[in-house]
Amino acid sequence: MTVLAAGLALLGSLFFAVGAALQQFEAASTARVTFRHLARRPRWLLGGLAIGAGTVLHIVALRYGPLTVVQPMGVASLLFALPCAAMLQRRRPRPGELAAAAVIAIGLIGLVLVVPGHSGDPHLSGAEAVTLLAGAATVALLLWGAARGASPAVRAGLLAMGAGVLYGATATLTRVLVEGDWEPWLLPAAPMPALIALALLQRAYAVGHFGVAFAALQVADPLTAVAFGALLLGEPLPTGTASMLTALLASALTAAGTVALARTSPMSANAHDAITR
């Protein structure tokens, strides 16, 4: 069962990476990054279907294997995404890109493995749910503001990080809806941060630094979910000297890999042309 779970999670990562690469390629190719314009592009819609398939495969994988096996496989999407994006841009991925992505993946796996597993049924009161939504929206808004006027690579990373924060909030709400006790108004409210995150992510993709944007998304999403889980759901954080040192080392690797990726990953040609026109 564990092997099946790992295989399903790895396949889900591939689908997610292909979908993200397709959507970034289309977002960087259009002058107006709006759902109305993107929805008219078949490849962008195909990317959305691929991401949906990857998400379903990841959920199914969790039914057959533990989180400690499935989550690290999900990190592999970063290693799949860069070659997919390079292929769409008709170029070969640079060795430095892949090396930086591997460092980020190792760091993310380290962070995933030191987080204790969930225990008990999660519960959010009305006030806590409002705190979660308001907190995620505030952080995303601050990141969006900081991205204005920043260099292209930094702008892509900050916008994608904002999307990751909103996706992390969505993941927390989804877990409560699926496994815990919740108030009726939470059901229609849950998709809102995900929709805003999708729009923010397309703007990050349109900047052109796909590797940086995708890495920032991969980092911000799970860390936000862990933070909200600890603050609002009472879930445990890593304890003990070994776990803390591992978390610090993993964080350092992730940060170093992201900086290296920003320096080595080229801007997509379509986005570069749009900026220089």
Sequence and secondary structure as in RCSB ss.txt:
>XXXX:A:sequence
MTVLAAGLALLGSLFFAVGAALQQFEAASTARVTFRHLARRPRWLLGGLAIGAGTVLHIVALRYGPLTVVQPMGV
ASLLFALPCAAMLQRRRPRPGELAAAAVIAIGLIGLVLVVPGHSGDPHLSGAEAVTLLAGAATVALLLWGAARGA
SPAVRAGLLAMGAGVLYGATATLTRVLVEGDWEPWLLPAAPMPALIALALLQRAYAVGHFGVAFAALQVADPLTA
VAFGALLLGEPLPTGTASMLTALLASALTAAGTVALARTSPMSANAHDAITR
>XXXX:A:secstr
 HHHHHHHHHHHHHHHHHHHHHHHHHHTT SS  HHHHTT HHHHHHHHHHHHHHHHHHHHHHHS HHHHHHHHH
THHHHHHHHHHHHTTS   HHHHHHHHHHHHHHHHHHHHS    S  B  HHHHHHHHHHHHHHHHHHHHHHTTS
 HHHHHHHHHHHHHHHHHHHHHHHHHHHHSB  TTHHHHTHHHHHHHHHHHHHHHHHS HHHHHHHHHHHHHHHH
HHHHHHHS      SHHHHHHHHHHHHHHHHHHHHHHHHS   HHHHHHHH 
